[in-house]
């Protein structure tokens, strides 16, 4: 039982890493800031981009990763090493 659980974890980790490659560098930056708990406005100020641009990046990240919630974005960022817990 435990062996198959580890296999599932390894497969999920590989899939997450593969999905990370779908994102542009800017999308990865935005995802990092989302996972750190920053608001769209804060991210826009940190990256010197418009708040609507952050919203567009957020929407594209969710679409590319097939993720619906912000909580799942945070989990994805942790799983792929974009942020540490």
trRosetta pair geometry for C-beta under 8 A, 3 or more apart (Angstrom, degrees):
i j d omega theta_ij theta_ji phi_ij phi_ji
1 4 6.2 -63 -156 36 30 104
1 5 6.5 31 150 -20 66 107
2 5 5.4 -53 -151 34 37 116
2 6 6.5 38 152 -19 68 103
3 6 5.8 -55 -153 35 32 110
3 7 6.5 35 149 -21 64 105
4 7 5.3 -48 -147 34 37 117
4 8 6.5 42 152 -21 65 100
5 8 5.8 -52 -153 33 32 112
5 9 6.6 32 149 -18 64 105
6 9 5.5 -53 -149 37 35 113
6 10 6.3 36 153 -20 67 105
7 10 5.7 -53 -146 36 31 112
7 11 6.3 31 154 -18 64 107
8 11 5.7 -55 -146 38 30 111
8 12 6.3 30 155 -19 64 106
9 12 5.8 -55 -146 37 29 110
9 13 6.3 32 154 -21 63 107
10 13 5.7 -55 -149 36 30 114
10 14 6.4 30 153 -18 64 105
11 14 5.7 -54 -148 36 32 111
11 15 6.3 32 154 -18 65 107
12 15 5.6 -54 -146 38 32 112
12 16 6.3 35 154 -22 65 105
12 79 7.6 -75 134 -165 100 141
13 16 5.7 -52 -147 33 30 113
13 17 6.5 29 154 -17 63 105
13 79 6.6 -146 -114 177 69 100
14 17 5.8 -55 -150 36 31 111
14 18 6.4 32 152 -19 65 106
15 18 5.7 -54 -148 36 32 112
15 19 6.4 31 154 -18 65 106
16 19 5.7 -56 -149 37 31 110
16 20 6.5 42 149 -31 63 100
16 76 6.2 -171 -146 -148 111 78
16 79 4.9 -70 -179 120 169 124
16 80 5.1 -143 144 -70 109 95
17 20 5.5 -43 -153 20 34 119
17 21 7.4 39 150 -21 59 96
17 80 5.9 154 -89 -127 58 94
18 21 6.0 -51 -167 23 38 113
18 22 7.9 47 139 -27 60 94
19 22 5.5 -37 -168 10 51 119
19 23 8.0 48 145 -19 65 95
19 64 7.3 141 -172 138 90 86
19 65 5.4 88 165 -122 129 76
19 76 7.7 -71 94 -158 131 124
20 23 6.1 -53 -171 23 46 111
20 28 7.4 59 -170 -102 89 110
20 80 4.8 144 -71 -155 137 150
20 82 7.5 -173 -130 -52 125 111
22 64 4.6 177 128 175 127 119
22 65 7.1 173 68 -70 132 63
23 27 4.0 -132 -166 93 99 124
23 28 5.1 125 119 -56 129 79
23 31 6.8 -27 -153 -14 162 140
23 61 6.4 28 -112 -117 118 83
23 64 6.2 146 -76 101 72 152
23 65 7.7 3 -57 -53 110 102
24 27 4.6 98 51 6 76 102
24 28 7.1 -135 96 -5 42 85
25 28 5.6 -54 -153 34 34 114
25 29 6.6 37 149 -21 65 101
26 29 5.5 -49 -152 32 36 114
26 30 6.4 34 151 -17 66 103
26 47 7.8 98 -152 -165 90 143
26 57 6.5 -109 129 -118 98 134
27 30 5.6 -51 -147 38 35 111
27 31 6.2 38 152 -21 66 105
27 57 5.4 -171 -108 -163 70 99
27 60 6.4 -97 -109 97 128 112
27 61 5.2 164 -169 -81 109 97
27 64 7.6 30 174 33 160 149
28 31 5.5 -51 -144 37 32 114
28 32 6.4 40 153 -25 63 101
28 82 6.5 -149 -166 -123 89 124
29 32 5.7 -51 -153 30 30 114
29 33 6.7 24 152 -13 63 105
29 47 6.3 116 132 -102 131 129
30 33 5.8 -59 -153 39 33 109
30 34 6.3 37 150 -22 68 104
30 43 6.0 67 -136 -176 75 140
30 47 7.2 -32 -81 -37 76 161
30 54 6.1 170 -134 -141 121 75
30 57 4.3 118 0 129 175 141
30 58 6.6 -125 152 -65 130 66
30 61 6.7 -144 92 -43 116 141
31 34 5.5 -50 -145 34 34 114
31 35 6.2 32 156 -18 66 107
31 61 5.5 166 -76 -141 104 150
31 73 6.4 -138 -145 -177 89 107
31 76 7.7 -68 -170 94 128 111
31 77 5.6 179 152 -88 101 113
31 82 6.1 -28 111 167 110 165
32 35 5.9 -61 -150 39 27 109
32 36 6.4 23 152 -17 64 109
32 77 6.5 150 -100 -148 45 131
32 82 5.2 -135 -90 165 82 109
32 83 6.0 143 -142 -58 73 99
33 36 5.6 -55 -145 38 33 111
33 38 4.3 -45 173 45 91 135
33 42 7.3 -169 177 106 120 97
33 43 4.4 127 122 -109 148 102
33 46 6.2 170 -115 67 142 149
33 47 7.5 -102 -29 -35 157 114
34 37 7.9 68 170 -51 31 14
34 38 6.7 -84 -84 57 27 81
34 43 7.1 1 -60 -74 66 145
34 58 6.7 128 -83 -111 141 101
34 61 7.9 -175 9 82 155 163
34 70 6.5 -132 175 -148 112 96
34 73 5.6 -30 119 127 133 139
34 74 7.3 -127 123 -71 86 73
34 77 7.5 176 78 -44 91 148
35 73 6.4 -133 -74 128 83 87
35 74 4.6 139 -131 -120 77 65
35 77 3.6 -81 -82 64 156 164
35 78 7.1 178 -163 -41 133 73
35 82 6.4 113 26 100 159 116
35 83 4.7 -165 117 1 133 146
36 83 6.3 -173 -65 -112 79 145
38 42 4.1 -130 -167 94 98 126
38 43 5.0 124 119 -58 125 81
38 46 6.9 -32 -160 -5 161 143
39 42 4.6 97 50 7 76 102
39 43 6.9 -139 93 -5 39 87
40 43 5.7 -56 -147 37 30 111
40 44 6.3 33 154 -23 65 105
40 51 5.2 80 138 -159 105 90
40 54 4.5 154 -156 103 83 133
40 55 5.8 23 -140 -63 143 78
40 58 7.1 -67 -99 -26 105 143
41 44 5.7 -53 -148 33 30 113
41 45 6.6 27 154 -16 63 105
41 51 5.5 -10 -95 -106 59 123
42 45 5.8 -58 -151 38 32 109
42 46 6.2 30 153 -19 67 109
43 46 5.6 -55 -144 38 32 111
43 47 6.0 3 165 4 68 114
43 54 4.7 124 93 -130 120 140
44 47 6.5 -70 -139 52 23 92
44 48 7.8 66 167 -110 54 4
44 49 5.4 -107 -142 79 69 66
44 50 6.0 -35 -146 150 125 15
44 51 4.3 -68 -45 -79 159 58
44 53 7.0 120 -115 56 98 94
44 54 4.9 -101 -65 -24 87 131
45 48 7.4 23 -169 -74 27 44
47 54 7.5 139 46 -83 132 102
49 53 4.4 -93 157 79 115 142
49 54 6.4 138 94 -50 111 81
50 53 4.4 102 62 -3 82 103
50 54 7.4 -144 100 -4 50 81
51 54 5.5 -48 -156 31 40 114
51 55 6.6 42 147 -20 67 102
52 55 5.4 -49 -149 35 38 115
52 56 6.4 42 150 -21 66 102
53 56 5.6 -51 -149 35 34 113
53 57 6.4 36 150 -19 65 102
54 57 5.6 -52 -149 36 33 112
54 58 6.3 37 151 -22 65 105
55 58 5.6 -51 -148 34 31 115
55 59 6.4 33 153 -19 64 105
56 59 5.7 -53 -148 36 32 112
56 60 6.3 28 154 -16 65 108
57 60 5.7 -59 -147 40 30 109
57 61 6.1 35 154 -24 66 106
58 61 5.8 -52 -147 33 28 113
58 62 6.5 26 155 -16 62 106
59 62 6.0 -57 -152 37 29 110
59 63 6.4 27 152 -18 64 109
60 63 5.6 -55 -145 38 32 112
60 64 6.1 28 159 -17 67 108
61 64 6.0 -58 -144 39 26 106
61 65 6.0 2 165 2 64 116
61 67 7.6 -32 131 51 80 116
61 73 6.9 58 128 -125 125 121
62 65 6.3 -69 -138 51 23 96
62 66 7.9 70 166 -107 54 5
62 67 5.1 -108 -139 74 66 78
62 68 6.7 79 -166 -105 117 22
62 73 7.1 -61 -87 -75 81 115
63 66 7.4 16 -177 -74 27 45
65 73 7.5 112 76 -107 154 75
65 76 6.1 33 -173 -144 148 167
67 72 4.6 -165 -159 109 109 121
67 73 5.6 134 127 -70 148 70
67 76 6.2 -81 -78 -30 155 145
68 72 6.6 60 51 32 62 143
69 72 4.6 97 64 6 86 99
69 73 7.1 -138 105 -6 51 84
70 73 5.2 -48 -152 30 40 117
70 74 6.6 44 149 -21 67 99
71 74 5.7 -50 -155 31 34 113
71 75 6.6 35 147 -17 65 103
72 75 5.4 -47 -145 36 39 115
72 76 6.3 45 152 -23 66 102
73 76 5.6 -53 -149 35 31 113
73 77 6.4 33 152 -20 65 105
74 77 5.7 -53 -149 35 31 112
74 78 6.5 30 152 -17 64 105
74 83 7.8 -47 -155 53 69 138
75 78 5.7 -56 -150 37 31 111
75 79 6.1 32 153 -22 66 110
76 79 5.6 -55 -144 37 30 113
76 80 6.2 10 163 -4 65 112
76 82 8.0 23 118 19 71 128
77 80 6.4 -65 -141 46 24 98
77 82 4.1 -79 -158 65 79 121
77 83 4.8 30 141 17 112 103
78 81 7.9 39 179 -66 27 25
78 82 7.6 -66 -52 50 22 80
78 83 5.9 -47 -83 75 59 88
78 84 7.5 77 -132 -147 76 18
78 85 5.6 57 -139 -75 122 78
81 84 7.7 10 -147 -76 58 67
